[in-house]
Amino acid sequence: QVQLVESGGGLGQPGGSLRLSCAADTSIFGINLMAWYRQAPGKERELVATITRGGTTTYADFVKGRFTIGRDNAKNTLSLQMNSLKPEDTAVYYCFAKIVSLPPQEYWGKGTPVTVSS
């Protein structure tokens, strides 16, 4: 079992920045894939960014060049630096972890809300 707890959400201004963190209660060194998802009101949950155990990252087109995902295996944390915020970034942001095993293990945090508004 891996428990994930997000923090850092809140109110951000258009054009501003926020930094989200996700703390795991165990070592993340062995976690093959970690990611951030988000879910806006009335919409389906969507993938924002991923990072592999080796540090390879991918981003959704709508955040490319603005958001940066990172993982610190020593501190057991995942981060999401969000710059150039837009009102459409308003959503609840979720931390996700996947361990490739049989069967695969997947874990979710409870989410942290982000509101972008002036």
C-alpha positions, 0 to 999 in steps of 0.5 A: 500500500502507498498513501499519497497526500497532495498539498500546495493547492489554493488560489492562483492568479492568471499568469501566476504560479503555484507548486503542488507536492505529493508526499508518499508514506513509503519509498517511491524509488521502486514506483515505476510511474507517477503522474498528476491528473486533474478534474475540473467541475463537470468534466472527466479526470484528465492526465496532466503529466507523467514521470517514470522511475528513470525521470522521463517526462510527458505532458498534456498539450494544454500544459506543455511549456507551462508545467513541470513535473518532478520527483525526489526519490530521497524525499519521497515526493512528487511535485508539479510546478505550474507557471503561467496559470490560466483560469482553465487550469482550475481543477482538483489535482490528483497524484497517481502512482503505479507499480508494475507488478502482477497484478499492477498496483495503482494508488491515488491521492485525495486531491488538492483544489486549484482555483485560478481567478483574479 
